[in-house]
Amino acid sequence: MKFKHLILTAIVSLFIVNQNIHAQIKVMAAPGNMKMAAKAFSKTNNVPIADSTNIYNEMLNDESDDLMENHPAGDIYGDIWRSDKLNPYRVPVSSLPDSVSIDCSDFVMPVSTGRISSRFGPRRYRYHYGIDIALPAGSKVVSSFSGKVRIIDYEPRGYGKYVVVRHDNGLETVYAHLSAVTCRLNQRVKAGQELGLSGNTGRSTGPHLHFETRYVGNAFNPATIINFEAKTAYASNYTLTKRKNFGYQQVKAKSRQLAKYYKVRRGDNLTRIAARNGTTVSRLKSLNGLKSSSRIRAGQRLRIR
């Protein structure tokens, strides 16, 4: 009799455990209604609501977990996949391999029309890390290569509405100043698939697409890999090199080392500052992005070389 009682107790215990596990699976299987499911589960099983919801949310939003998602070029990017920063990698050019082969066989121009209105390189007192293509607002913007959408964001004083795509070939491309975004975050896209519509959002002086090419966060001139006149890539397999594609960063570093600044004093003007420092007013305006109508004030720092 005692033995039968032990067997019956064991069977009942197994049944209760099975029911609890089944209830937990229901909670985890319904992320859309998770709070309600967790609440119902907690009433019958004495589990705190915060514990069941937070643990599940942490697991769902853990961007380092790559078990459920296959991110493009994960081996190159160390499985870093973030949607809050353009360059979360912080990999200096000196750490990049001397040359990298990039598969450009599926390349598609990001826009089918337009003209280059601004090129890659220094622009007055800041650097322009892409190529601007002027075209009517509302024009279709497509992904240049196959890959996955990593960022959809809005910068009112910068890119405006923009999209970043990580590609299977190891590159990332940026599409900025869009009037509308028509893709989804983490969406797989093919080369030529629509991402959004061109516009004039953010820091922009007219409707255009600002287009960037990057490798592990480091921008390089899109015109070195893309023939914008022919609307094709220069090679099906393009070789990216430190010297050819990222040499400009060494020039920038030398320029910063040679730069010299002057602190404006009370009563100063550009003519007086230029004469005192062996330069010209036009040079001061160029270095500091000043216009004829611009005024300088005491305490302001001006670059003089």
Backbone as CSV, one residue per row, in Angstrom:
resi,resn,N_x,N_y,N_z,CA_x,CA_y,CA_z,C_x,C_y,C_z
1,MET,0.838,-1.205,0.000,0.000,0.000,0.000,0.872,1.255,0.000
2,LYS,1.920,1.183,0.811,2.834,2.312,0.888,3.529,2.527,-0.451
3,PHE,3.894,1.419,-1.115,4.572,1.480,-2.420,3.651,2.095,-3.477
4,LYS,2.370,1.697,-3.455,1.395,2.256,-4.403,1.228,3.758,-4.205
5,HIS,1.221,4.156,-2.936,1.080,5.597,-2.639,2.267,6.393,-3.206
6,LEU,3.473,5.855,-3.113,4.675,6.521,-3.649,4.593,6.663,-5.165
7,ILE,4.125,5.593,-5.834,3.996,5.625,-7.306,2.981,6.686,-7.717
8,LEU,1.840,6.723,-7.032,0.792,7.691,-7.354,1.285,9.124,-7.150
9,THR,2.029,9.342,-6.058,2.581,10.678,-5.780,3.538,11.112,-6.896
10,ALA,4.361,10.169,-7.355,5.332,10.469,-8.430,4.625,10.840,-9.716
11,ILE,3.519,10.093,-10.049,2.776,10.366,-11.284,2.145,11.753,-11.237
12,VAL,1.551,12.107,-10.090,0.921,13.422,-9.925,1.950,14.535,-10.049
13,SER,3.142,14.333,-9.455,4.227,15.333,-9.533,4.660,15.561,-10.966
14,LEU,4.825,14.484,-11.724,5.221,14.600,-13.136,4.179,15.357,-13.936
15,PHE,2.890,15.102,-13.633,1.811,15.780,-14.346,1.854,17.284,-14.092
16,ILE,2.088,17.685,-12.820,2.146,19.110,-12.471,3.326,19.789,-13.149
17,VAL,4.504,19.142,-13.145,5.696,19.695,-13.808,5.443,19.878,-15.292
18,ASN,4.799,18.871,-15.898,4.506,18.940,-17.334,3.577,20.109,-17.644
19,GLN,2.576,20.329,-16.780,1.650,21.435,-16.975,2.376,22.778,-16.868
20,ASN,3.298,22.891,-15.899,4.069,24.132,-15.719,4.931,24.423,-16.936
21,ILE,5.598,23.399,-17.437,6.449,23.561,-18.637,5.605,23.988,-19.821
22,HIS,4.445,23.356,-19.971,3.542,23.691,-21.080,3.111,25.157,-20.995
23,ALA,2.832,25.634,-19.779,2.426,27.030,-19.586,3.562,27.972,-19.934
24,GLN,4.804,27.598,-19.558,5.967,28.440,-19.872,6.183,28.539,-21.372
25,ILE,6.025,27.405,-22.081,6.198,27.406,-23.541,5.186,28.332,-24.192
26,LYS,3.948,28.339,-23.676,2.919,29.230,-24.219,3.332,30.686,-24.076
27,VAL,3.925,31.039,-22.948,4.367,32.418,-22.721,5.441,32.784,-23.726
28,MET,6.416,31.884,-23.923,7.550,32.189,-24.802,7.158,32.156,-26.273
29,ALA,6.068,31.479,-26.591,5.687,31.345,-27.995,4.861,32.509,-28.490
30,ALA,4.505,33.438,-27.609,3.633,34.540,-28.033,4.209,35.882,-27.630
31,PRO,5.314,36.327,-28.281,5.919,37.600,-27.899,4.977,38.786,-28.043
32,GLY,4.022,38.725,-28.975,3.112,39.839,-29.169,2.190,40.057,-27.970
33,ASN,1.779,38.942,-27.334,0.885,39.047,-26.179,1.602,38.604,-24.905
34,MET,2.908,38.830,-24.847,3.715,38.262,-23.789,3.311,38.726,-22.402
35,LYS,3.026,40.023,-22.231,2.688,40.542,-20.899,1.415,39.895,-20.353
36,MET,0.414,39.727,-21.243,-0.842,39.107,-20.817,-0.619,37.645,-20.464
37,ALA,0.167,36.957,-21.308,0.425,35.542,-21.072,1.209,35.354,-19.784
38,ALA,2.187,36.232,-19.551,3.011,36.136,-18.348,2.154,36.381,-17.094
39,LYS,1.196,37.307,-17.237,0.331,37.644,-16.103,-0.527,36.437,-15.717
40,ALA,-1.099,35.782,-16.742,-1.930,34.607,-16.493,-1.099,33.485,-15.893
41,PHE,0.097,33.309,-16.408,0.994,32.258,-15.929,1.390,32.508,-14.481
42,SER,1.652,33.791,-14.144,2.111,34.131,-12.798,1.028,33.875,-11.748
43,LYS,-0.242,34.067,-12.135,-1.335,33.869,-11.182,-1.438,32.410,-10.746
44,THR,-1.219,31.507,-11.723,-1.388,30.083,-11.438,-0.101,29.422,-10.961
45,ASN,1.034,30.053,-11.177,2.311,29.407,-10.855,3.191,30.214,-9.917
46,ASN,2.661,31.366,-9.431,3.405,32.195,-8.466,4.777,32.631,-8.973
47,VAL,4.844,33.019,-10.242,6.082,33.538,-10.825,5.942,35.043,-10.997
48,PRO,6.908,35.856,-10.523,6.805,37.318,-10.684,6.705,37.709,-12.150
49,ILE,5.790,38.659,-12.472,5.581,39.089,-13.860,6.858,39.662,-14.456
50,ALA,7.545,40.497,-13.692,8.747,41.164,-14.210,9.793,40.165,-14.651
51,ASP,9.946,39.068,-13.878,10.970,38.068,-14.213,10.674,37.406,-15.548
52,SER,9.428,36.937,-15.725,9.094,36.192,-16.937,9.151,37.072,-18.182
53,THR,8.720,38.337,-18.063,8.729,39.214,-19.238,10.132,39.712,-19.547
54,ASN,10.863,40.147,-18.530,12.181,40.743,-18.766,13.177,39.734,-19.312
55,ILE,13.153,38.519,-18.756,14.081,37.495,-19.250,13.814,37.217,-20.724
56,TYR,12.525,37.122,-21.072,12.189,36.842,-22.470,12.584,38.000,-23.374
57,ASN,12.317,39.240,-22.924,12.685,40.411,-23.720,14.181,40.505,-23.936
58,GLU,14.945,40.232,-22.882,16.406,40.282,-23.002,16.891,39.269,-24.031
59,MET,16.290,38.083,-24.006,16.686,37.051,-24.949,16.279,37.432,-26.377
60,LEU,15.090,38.021,-26.495,14.576,38.413,-27.810,15.394,39.542,-28.427
61,ASN,15.860,40.501,-27.576,16.570,41.684,-28.063,18.080,41.594,-27.954
62,ASP,18.600,40.434,-27.607,20.049,40.276,-27.482,20.667,40.265,-28.870
63,GLU,21.265,41.410,-29.268,21.800,41.547,-30.625,23.094,40.769,-30.833
64,SER,23.687,40.271,-29.751,24.902,39.468,-29.900,24.570,38.013,-30.192
65,ASP,23.303,37.628,-29.970,22.887,36.258,-30.197,22.593,36.054,-31.673
66,ASP,23.388,35.219,-32.307,23.261,35.026,-33.756,22.668,33.663,-34.096
67,LEU,22.033,32.999,-33.101,21.514,31.664,-33.353,20.302,31.703,-34.278
68,MET,19.463,32.755,-34.144,18.245,32.832,-34.933,18.410,33.668,-36.194
69,GLU,19.492,34.472,-36.282,19.672,35.360,-37.422,21.023,35.102,-38.078
70,ASN,21.037,35.082,-39.393,22.288,34.926,-40.126,22.642,36.270,-40.738
71,HIS,23.527,37.015,-40.079,23.874,38.345,-40.539,24.953,38.267,-41.609
72,PRO,24.834,39.074,-42.676,25.823,39.041,-43.756,27.226,39.364,-43.257
73,ALA,28.218,38.662,-43.800,29.632,38.916,-43.518,29.924,38.934,-42.025
74,GLY,29.262,38.062,-41.276,29.458,38.006,-39.835,30.883,37.691,-39.436
75,ASP,31.589,36.923,-40.270,32.980,36.580,-39.956,33.876,37.808,-40.046
76,ILE,33.550,38.738,-40.968,34.344,39.966,-41.144,34.054,40.944,-40.006
77,TYR,32.791,41.034,-39.613,32.355,42.034,-38.636,32.298,41.500,-37.204
78,GLY,32.825,40.295,-36.997,32.837,39.737,-35.650,31.456,39.546,-35.067
79,ASP,30.463,39.299,-35.932,29.072,39.100,-35.505,28.491,40.298,-34.753
80,ILE,29.058,41.495,-34.994,28.486,42.719,-34.419,27.347,43.168,-35.329
81,TRP,26.168,43.270,-34.781,24.990,43.688,-35.552,24.173,44.636,-34.686
82,ARG,24.336,45.952,-34.930,23.638,46.959,-34.147,22.909,47.922,-35.057
83,SER,21.752,48.389,-34.590,20.951,49.292,-35.404,20.954,50.718,-34.857
84,ASP,21.838,51.005,-33.871,21.850,52.334,-33.259,23.071,53.164,-33.639
85,LYS,24.082,52.565,-34.281,25.293,53.298,-34.630,25.737,52.955,-36.040
86,LEU,26.135,54.001,-36.784,26.629,53.784,-38.145,27.918,52.973,-38.121
87,ASN,28.819,53.333,-37.210,30.097,52.624,-37.118,30.338,52.140,-35.691
88,PRO,29.775,50.979,-35.326,30.007,50.447,-33.976,31.292,49.633,-33.890
89,TYR,32.007,49.479,-35.014,33.144,48.561,-35.078,34.450,49.190,-34.583
90,ARG,34.649,50.477,-34.897,35.845,51.205,-34.460,37.130,50.458,-34.843
91,VAL,37.188,49.992,-36.079,38.377,49.287,-36.569,39.222,50.265,-37.378
92,PRO,40.439,50.595,-36.932,41.277,51.538,-37.679,41.756,50.927,-38.994
93,VAL,42.045,51.793,-39.958,42.516,51.326,-41.267,43.780,50.481,-41.117
94,SER,44.636,50.838,-40.155,45.890,50.103,-39.955,45.653,48.631,-39.615
95,SER,44.458,48.315,-39.089,44.146,46.935,-38.715,43.500,46.144,-39.849
96,LEU,43.173,46.814,-40.942,42.553,46.129,-42.073,43.597,45.353,-42.858
97,PRO,43.201,44.289,-43.564,44.145,43.585,-44.439,44.600,44.507,-45.568
98,ASP,45.782,44.235,-46.130,46.325,45.096,-47.192,45.407,45.137,-48.406
99,SER,44.740,44.028,-48.695,43.801,43.998,-49.824,42.668,43.018,-49.534
100,VAL,41.498,43.336,-50.076,40.306,42.518,-49.883,39.577,42.414,-51.221
101,SER,39.145,41.226,-51.580,38.385,41.034,-52.818,36.895,41.195,-52.526
102,ILE,36.247,42.090,-53.300,34.821,42.376,-53.115,34.042,41.903,-54.337
103,ASP,33.070,41.046,-54.117,32.230,40.527,-55.200,31.203,41.599,-55.593
104,CYS,31.363,42.153,-56.777,30.454,43.202,-57.275,29.604,42.710,-58.439
105,SER,29.509,41.406,-58.589,28.834,40.848,-59.767,27.346,41.166,-59.815
106,ASP,26.723,41.448,-58.661,25.284,41.736,-58.666,24.980,43.229,-58.542
107,PHE,25.984,44.086,-58.766,25.805,45.527,-58.542,24.661,46.130,-59.358
108,VAL,23.905,47.020,-58.691,22.846,47.804,-59.327,23.005,49.246,-58.847
109,MET,22.906,50.211,-59.757,22.979,51.620,-59.367,21.864,51.937,-58.359
110,PRO,22.184,52.698,-57.309,21.159,52.998,-56.298,19.997,53.833,-56.829
111,VAL,20.252,54.634,-57.887,19.183,55.403,-58.540,19.376,55.291,-60.051
112,SER,18.296,55.360,-60.783,18.369,55.170,-62.238,18.591,56.481,-62.991
113,THR,18.498,57.598,-62.283,18.658,58.896,-62.931,19.436,59.823,-62.011
114,GLY,19.672,61.066,-62.450,20.347,62.052,-61.616,21.774,62.329,-62.059
115,ARG,22.376,63.359,-61.442,23.752,63.741,-61.755,24.524,63.938,-60.459
116,ILE,25.824,63.711,-60.507,26.655,63.908,-59.319,26.769,65.404,-59.037
117,SER,26.350,65.808,-57.837,26.382,67.225,-57.466,27.465,67.532,-56.441
118,SER,27.976,66.524,-55.785,29.063,66.717,-54.824,29.822,65.405,-54.678
119,ARG,31.161,65.508,-54.714,31.990,64.306,-54.692,32.568,64.035,-53.312
120,PHE,33.171,62.884,-53.171,33.826,62.457,-51.936,35.066,63.314,-51.683
121,GLY,35.263,63.757,-50.435,36.474,64.506,-50.110,36.217,65.673,-49.181
122,PRO,37.261,66.493,-48.941,37.116,67.623,-48.019,36.117,68.642,-48.550
123,ARG,35.310,69.156,-47.633,34.326,70.182,-47.993,34.418,71.295,-46.951
124,ARG,35.153,72.343,-47.291,35.407,73.453,-46.364,35.994,72.926,-45.065
125,TYR,35.253,73.041,-43.966,35.793,72.681,-42.666,35.377,71.274,-42.215
126,ARG,34.767,70.492,-43.100,34.416,69.119,-42.746,34.647,68.205,-43.939
127,TYR,34.518,66.904,-43.700,34.782,65.929,-44.755,33.467,65.347,-45.261
128,HIS,33.391,65.182,-46.562,32.197,64.617,-47.192,32.496,63.159,-47.525
129,TYR,31.848,62.235,-46.803,32.206,60.818,-46.880,31.414,60.029,-47.930
130,GLY,30.750,60.733,-48.824,30.004,60.024,-49.850,29.920,60.808,-51.130
131,ILE,29.028,60.398,-51.989,28.770,61.094,-53.252,27.303,61.495,-53.267
132,ASP,27.037,62.752,-53.645,25.664,63.242,-53.737,25.185,63.146,-55.184
133,ILE,24.000,62.596,-55.351,23.385,62.488,-56.672,22.101,63.313,-56.661
134,ALA,22.106,64.427,-57.386,20.926,65.294,-57.437,19.873,64.672,-58.345
135,LEU,18.645,64.608,-57.854,17.535,64.046,-58.633,16.229,64.461,-57.968
136,PRO,15.102,64.367,-58.679,13.825,64.810,-58.117,13.446,64.018,-56.867
137,ALA,12.830,64.697,-55.914,12.327,64.022,-54.713,11.281,62.989,-55.113
138,GLY,11.278,61.876,-54.417,10.306,60.823,-54.704,10.805,59.779,-55.682
139,SER,12.064,59.909,-56.139,12.634,58.908,-57.047,12.984,57.638,-56.263
140,LYS,12.853,56.501,-56.913,13.105,55.220,-56.243,14.589,55.034,-55.954
141,VAL,14.896,54.616,-54.730,16.272,54.319,-54.307,16.343,52.836,-53.983
142,VAL,17.328,52.143,-54.579,17.411,50.686,-54.414,18.750,50.275,-53.806
143,SER,18.791,49.058,-53.310,20.015,48.511,-52.724,21.019,48.183,-53.831
144,SER,22.269,48.590,-53.639,23.291,48.381,-54.669,23.759,46.940,-54.767
145,PHE,23.707,46.212,-53.645,24.091,44.798,-53.618,23.087,44.059,-52.735
146,SER,23.115,42.744,-52.797,22.244,41.947,-51.925,22.764,42.002,-50.490
147,GLY,21.854,41.954,-49.529,22.274,41.998,-48.136,21.106,42.089,-47.186
148,LYS,21.320,42.809,-46.083,20.313,42.897,-45.026,20.316,44.299,-44.436
149,VAL,19.129,44.848,-44.192,18.997,46.211,-43.664,19.421,46.227,-42.195
150,ARG,20.479,46.984,-41.890,20.993,47.052,-40.517,20.458,48.260,-39.749
151,ILE,20.290,49.394,-40.434,19.835,50.620,-39.761,18.733,51.296,-40.574
152,ILE,17.700,51.738,-39.883,16.722,52.711,-40.400,16.624,53.778,-39.328
153,ASP,16.971,55.025,-39.658,17.022,56.053,-38.622,16.733,57.426,-39.221
154,TYR,16.687,58.426,-38.333,16.455,59.808,-38.755,17.367,60.745,-37.983
155,GLU,18.137,61.566,-38.690,19.015,62.574,-38.094,18.593,63.942,-38.628
156,PRO,17.918,64.756,-37.809,17.409,66.043,-38.309,18.510,66.998,-38.764
157,ARG,19.712,66.920,-38.167,20.805,67.824,-38.539,21.917,67.111,-39.300
158,GLY,21.600,65.942,-39.815,22.610,65.176,-40.537,22.020,64.471,-41.744
159,TYR,21.970,63.156,-41.659,21.533,62.328,-42.784,20.040,62.456,-43.103
160,GLY,19.255,63.029,-42.199,17.805,62.997,-42.400,17.339,61.561,-42.248
161,LYS,16.355,61.160,-43.047,15.931,59.751,-43.056,16.975,58.958,-43.845
162,TYR,17.493,57.898,-43.233,18.516,57.132,-43.947,18.444,55.642,-43.634
163,VAL,19.056,54.869,-44.534,19.083,53.407,-44.435,20.526,52.945,-44.603
164,VAL,20.918,51.954,-43.805,22.229,51.314,-43.959,21.999,49.837,-44.233
165,VAL,22.662,49.331,-45.273,22.534,47.914,-45.626,23.899,47.246,-45.503
166,ARG,23.956,46.122,-44.787,25.154,45.275,-44.755,25.010,44.258,-45.877
167,HIS,26.038,44.162,-46.715,25.954,43.294,-47.890,26.713,41.979,-47.697
168,ASP,26.324,41.005,-48.492,26.958,39.689,-48.428,28.432,39.747,-48.830
169,ASN,28.804,40.750,-49.627,30.194,40.853,-50.093,31.121,41.538,-49.086
170,GLY,30.580,41.966,-47.926,31.410,42.578,-46.891,31.304,44.092,-46.808
171,LEU,30.722,44.728,-47.820,30.559,46.186,-47.795,29.289,46.568,-47.025
172,GLU,29.233,47.843,-46.619,27.999,48.443,-46.145,27.772,49.704,-46.963
173,THR,26.516,49.984,-47.286,26.186,51.190,-48.040,25.167,52.022,-47.268
174,VAL,25.270,53.354,-47.443,24.397,54.299,-46.751,23.587,55.070,-47.788
175,TYR,22.289,55.230,-47.535,21.381,55.947,-48.423,20.684,57.015,-47.578
176,ALA,21.031,58.288,-47.800,20.586,59.349,-46.880,19.755,60.439,-47.563
177,HIS,19.085,61.247,-46.724,18.206,62.364,-47.104,16.941,61.859,-47.800
178,LEU,16.491,60.666,-47.457,15.305,60.077,-48.079,14.031,60.806,-47.629
179,SER,13.042,60.825,-48.507,11.739,61.382,-48.137,10.874,60.313,-47.494
180,ALA,11.154,59.056,-47.823,10.395,57.940,-47.244,11.249,56.685,-47.271
181,VAL,11.033,55.833,-46.279,11.705,54.528,-46.208,10.665,53.451,-46.463
182,THR,10.940,52.550,-47.392,9.951,51.538,-47.767,10.400,50.120,-47.430
183,CYS,11.558,49.996,-46.766,12.026,48.679,-46.349,11.832,48.530,-44.842
184,ARG,12.158,47.362,-44.301,12.014,47.101,-42.872,13.375,46.785,-42.257
185,LEU,13.518,47.070,-40.988,14.737,46.736,-40.264,14.932,45.220,-40.267
186,ASN,16.169,44.791,-40.508,16.545,43.367,-40.555,15.966,42.619,-41.762
187,GLN,15.434,43.363,-42.725,14.892,42.732,-43.926,16.013,42.302,-44.869
188,ARG,15.907,41.108,-45.411,16.826,40.671,-46.460,16.408,41.344,-47.764
189,VAL,17.368,41.923,-48.471,17.063,42.585,-49.739,18.001,42.079,-50.826
190,LYS,17.498,42.072,-52.027,18.310,41.706,-53.183,18.842,42.973,-53.844
191,ALA,19.899,42.846,-54.622,20.413,43.983,-55.385,19.307,44.499,-56.294
192,GLY,19.049,45.809,-56.239,17.990,46.397,-57.060,16.652,46.490,-56.367
193,GLN,16.549,45.972,-55.121,15.273,46.024,-54.389,15.112,47.387,-53.729
194,GLU,13.899,47.920,-53.764,13.638,49.270,-53.252,13.857,49.370,-51.746
195,LEU,14.514,50.478,-51.359,14.751,50.786,-49.951,13.939,51.998,-49.500
196,GLY,13.719,52.942,-50.431,13.006,54.171,-50.084,12.904,55.098,-51.264
197,LEU,12.552,56.359,-50.970,12.390,57.375,-52.006,13.303,58.556,-51.696
198,SER,13.926,59.116,-52.726,14.846,60.240,-52.548,14.104,61.451,-51.995
199,GLY,14.861,62.328,-51.317,14.217,63.498,-50.741,15.194,64.594,-50.359
200,ASN,14.808,65.355,-49.343,15.585,66.533,-48.947,15.576,66.681,-47.424
201,THR,15.531,65.555,-46.709,15.448,65.591,-45.251,16.833,65.776,-44.634
202,GLY,16.852,66.272,-43.392,18.118,66.456,-42.686,18.884,67.670,-43.183
203,ARG,20.212,67.606,-43.073,21.075,68.713,-43.497,21.277,68.620,-45.008
204,SER,20.413,69.280,-45.729,20.399,69.163,-47.185,19.953,70.477,-47.809
205,THR,20.547,70.808,-48.946,20.210,72.077,-49.615,19.351,71.870,-50.857
206,GLY,18.938,70.654,-51.092,18.108,70.351,-52.258,17.915,68.853,-52.356
207,PRO,16.895,68.395,-53.095,16.637,66.957,-53.188,17.807,66.210,-53.828
208,HIS,18.333,65.232,-53.127,19.430,64.413,-53.656,19.578,63.159,-52.799
209,LEU,20.336,62.210,-53.310,20.701,61.020,-52.546,22.161,61.152,-52.132
210,HIS,22.407,61.051,-50.847,23.778,60.968,-50.345,24.087,59.477,-50.216
211,PHE,25.103,59.015,-50.953,25.410,57.585,-51.047,26.825,57.322,-50.562
212,GLU,26.984,56.387,-49.619,28.297,56.040,-49.088,28.588,54.554,-49.263
213,THR,29.883,54.239,-49.422,30.355,52.857,-49.376,31.339,52.751,-48.221
214,ARG,31.190,51.719,-47.394,32.049,51.531,-46.224,32.490,50.071,-46.104
215,TYR,33.689,49.895,-45.520,34.173,48.552,-45.220,34.576,48.528,-43.742
216,VAL,33.908,47.701,-42.955,34.095,47.616,-41.506,34.091,49.024,-40.893
217,GLY,33.116,49.833,-41.296,32.935,51.168,-40.737,33.720,52.266,-41.402
218,ASN,34.747,51.933,-42.185,35.608,52.936,-42.809,35.075,53.318,-44.190
219,ALA,34.737,54.594,-44.355,34.210,55.079,-45.630,35.323,55.170,-46.664
220,PHE,34.977,54.903,-47.909,35.906,55.127,-49.019,35.120,55.669,-50.207
221,ASN,35.818,56.253,-51.140,35.175,56.930,-52.266,34.393,55.931,-53.126
222,PRO,33.067,56.087,-53.230,32.280,55.174,-54.072,32.728,55.184,-55.526
223,ALA,33.314,56.318,-55.973,33.736,56.429,-57.381,34.956,55.572,-57.691
224,THR,35.610,55.002,-56.667,36.738,54.098,-56.938,36.259,52.688,-57.274
225,ILE,35.027,52.382,-56.882,34.494,51.043,-57.134,33.355,51.052,-58.155
226,ILE,32.722,52.254,-58.328,31.572,52.378,-59.226,31.858,53.409,-60.311
227,ASN,31.581,53.046,-61.550,31.647,53.978,-62.672,30.261,54.613,-62.792
228,PHE,30.119,55.832,-62.253,28.799,56.457,-62.182,28.277,56.876,-63.554
229,GLU,29.157,57.119,-64.505,28.710,57.473,-65.856,28.137,56.252,-66.573
230,ALA,28.852,55.129,-66.464,28.396,53.896,-67.122,27.363,53.150,-66.279
231,LYS,27.231,53.546,-64.992,26.303,52.919,-64.057,26.605,51.436,-63.844
232,THR,27.903,51.137,-63.751,28.355,49.763,-63.521,29.494,49.773,-62.503
233,ALA,29.782,48.602,-61.934,30.970,48.456,-61.099,32.170,48.301,-62.024
234,TYR,33.339,48.752,-61.565,34.534,48.675,-62.409,34.981,47.245,-62.657
235,ALA,34.660,46.341,-61.742,35.063,44.933,-61.912,34.083,44.036,-61.171
236,SER,33.893,42.831,-61.682,33.025,41.867,-60.997,33.616,41.482,-59.648
237,ASN,34.945,41.384,-59.606,35.657,41.176,-58.352,36.626,42.331,-58.178
238,TYR,36.255,43.257,-57.315,37.046,44.466,-57.110,37.976,44.275,-55.921
239,THR,39.247,44.715,-56.076,40.210,44.595,-54.985,40.311,45.912,-54.229
240,LEU,39.884,45.883,-52.990,39.939,47.034,-52.094,41.307,47.027,-51.411
241,THR,42.038,48.138,-51.456,43.359,48.187,-50.825,43.467,49.385,-49.877
242,LYS,44.356,49.253,-48.894,44.576,50.350,-47.939,45.035,51.613,-48.666
243,ARG,46.019,51.440,-49.538,46.638,52.597,-50.190,45.666,53.320,-51.114
244,LYS,44.985,52.563,-51.955,44.109,53.162,-52.968,42.813,53.702,-52.378
245,ASN,42.201,52.936,-51.485,40.865,53.299,-51.007,40.842,54.046,-49.683
246,PHE,41.863,53.866,-48.858,41.853,54.491,-47.537,43.048,55.405,-47.284
247,GLY,43.841,55.674,-48.332,45.000,56.557,-48.187,44.632,57.967,-47.766
248,TYR,43.419,58.389,-48.090,42.987,59.751,-47.750,43.006,59.979,-46.242
249,GLN,42.843,58.916,-45.451,42.844,59.079,-44.000,44.215,59.516,-43.483
250,GLN,45.294,59.059,-44.138,46.642,59.501,-43.763,46.820,60.975,-44.089
251,VAL,46.270,61.405,-45.237,46.343,62.820,-45.629,45.593,63.671,-44.611
252,LYS,44.419,63.200,-44.178,43.634,63.915,-43.175,44.410,64.043,-41.865
253,ALA,45.075,62.950,-41.462,45.827,62.960,-40.204,46.972,63.967,-40.263
254,LYS,47.684,64.013,-41.403,48.784,64.971,-41.566,48.261,66.395,-41.557
255,SER,47.101,66.606,-42.193,46.503,67.931,-42.243,46.159,68.425,-40.841
256,ARG,45.624,67.506,-40.003,45.290,67.879,-38.625,46.536,68.225,-37.819
257,GLN,47.627,67.489,-38.081,48.878,67.746,-37.363,49.456,69.108,-37.727
258,LEU,49.294,69.511,-38.995,49.851,70.776,-39.473,48.929,71.965,-39.185
259,ALA,47.703,71.679,-38.827,46.725,72.750,-38.611,47.149,73.660,-37.460
260,LYS,46.877,74.945,-37.616,47.180,75.925,-36.587,45.961,76.823,-36.401
261,TYR,45.681,77.166,-35.145,44.480,77.929,-34.842,44.819,79.240,-34.123
262,TYR,43.910,80.194,-34.267,44.081,81.515,-33.654,42.813,81.847,-32.879
263,LYS,42.988,82.346,-31.649,41.843,82.753,-30.834,41.569,84.238,-31.053
264,VAL,40.386,84.528,-31.537,40.010,85.906,-31.878,39.988,86.780,-30.624
265,ARG,40.633,87.950,-30.748,40.668,88.916,-29.647,39.624,90.017,-29.892
266,ARG,39.321,90.733,-28.840,38.378,91.842,-28.954,38.951,92.892,-29.918
267,GLY,38.162,93.339,-30.885,38.599,94.343,-31.851,39.221,93.761,-33.109
268,ASP,39.404,92.426,-33.154,39.992,91.783,-34.345,39.013,91.777,-35.513
269,ASN,39.578,91.761,-36.716,38.805,91.483,-37.927,39.653,90.574,-38.806
270,LEU,39.072,90.045,-39.874,39.778,89.083,-40.712,41.037,89.673,-41.344
271,THR,40.983,90.944,-41.766,42.147,91.593,-42.390,43.312,91.655,-41.413
272,ARG,43.017,92.059,-40.168,44.053,92.175,-39.147,44.629,90.797,-38.790
273,ILE,43.742,89.786,-38.669,44.191,88.427,-38.315,45.055,87.847,-39.435
274,ALA,44.633,88.056,-40.706,45.391,87.556,-41.853,46.788,88.169,-41.894
275,ALA,46.894,89.487,-41.706,48.186,90.180,-41.737,49.094,89.710,-40.601
276,ARG,48.496,89.498,-39.426,49.271,89.097,-38.255,49.824,87.671,-38.388
277,ASN,49.145,86.834,-39.186,49.534,85.421,-39.275,50.032,85.010,-40.657
278,GLY,50.358,85.989,-41.497,50.963,85.690,-42.788,50.079,84.916,-43.738
279,THR,48.789,85.219,-43.766,47.879,84.546,-44.685,46.965,85.594,-45.324
280,THR,45.909,85.161,-45.984,44.991,86.086,-46.657,43.582,85.906,-46.119
281,VAL,42.755,86.928,-46.340,41.367,86.870,-45.891,40.620,85.747,-46.606
282,SER,40.857,85.591,-47.901,40.170,84.540,-48.666,40.552,83.148,-48.152
283,ARG,41.813,82.998,-47.753,42.259,81.708,-47.217,41.588,81.424,-45.874
284,LEU,41.469,82.440,-45.036,40.794,82.283,-43.751,39.328,81.880,-43.947
285,LYS,38.684,82.522,-44.905,37.285,82.198,-45.188,37.138,80.759,-45.662
286,SER,38.055,80.327,-46.527,38.005,78.972,-47.071,38.224,77.923,-45.980
287,LEU,39.216,78.154,-45.124,39.543,77.193,-44.067,38.437,77.073,-43.022
288,ASN,37.710,78.158,-42.808,36.717,78.177,-41.736,35.265,78.198,-42.211
289,GLY,35.086,78.072,-43.529,33.728,78.043,-44.070,32.969,79.329,-43.844
290,LEU,33.675,80.456,-43.915,33.051,81.759,-43.678,32.571,82.388,-44.976
291,LYS,31.467,83.110,-44.898,30.949,83.854,-46.038,31.265,85.335,-45.856
292,SER,30.996,86.130,-46.880,31.254,87.575,-46.795,30.436,88.220,-45.685
293,SER,29.259,87.643,-45.421,28.366,88.197,-44.400,28.666,87.652,-42.995
294,SER,29.580,86.676,-42.915,29.879,86.057,-41.616,30.585,87.036,-40.686
295,ARG,30.259,86.966,-39.407,30.906,87.808,-38.403,31.708,86.937,-37.446
296,ILE,32.855,87.456,-37.019,33.652,86.741,-36.029,33.478,87.417,-34.675
297,ARG,33.683,86.659,-33.605,33.482,87.203,-32.262,34.682,86.853,-31.376
298,ALA,34.892,87.649,-30.356,35.995,87.428,-29.418,35.850,86.045,-28.757
299,GLY,36.969,85.343,-28.704,36.965,83.994,-28.114,36.801,82.890,-29.135
300,GLN,36.397,83.232,-30.356,36.200,82.257,-31.410,37.554,81.727,-31.899
301,ARG,37.632,80.431,-32.209,38.866,79.839,-32.732,38.780,79.754,-34.249
302,LEU,39.754,80.314,-34.911,39.823,80.269,-36.369,41.054,79.476,-36.794
303,ARG,40.854,78.646,-37.783,41.998,77.923,-38.343,42.728,78.863,-39.304
304,ILE,44.045,78.999,-39.112,44.821,79.931,-39.960,45.727,79.194,-40.945
305,ARG,45.871,77.886,-40.752,46.606,77.077,-41.751,46.244,75.608,-41.621
